[in-house]
Amino acid sequence: MSSPLHRHVRLILGLIWTTAFMLMLAHLLYGEVGSRHQAPRLQQDATVSMSVPSLRPVPI
């Protein structure tokens, strides 16, 4: 049985993780676009997919 406090902690951790992920994603995408005006989309996707496992997943 899950207590409301546990649910709120999970929600807050999820929001923090999502915000950090979005910031990293935006930094990667805009950094690529800024350094090389037209970077290949496939290379961006490969960079993003390589960076995702380094993040610690939110415990469920």
PyMOL commands that set and color helices and strands:
alter all, ss='L'
color gray80, all
select helices_A, chain A and resi 4-35+41-54
alter helices_A, ss='H'
color red, helices_A
deselect
rebuild
show_as cartoon
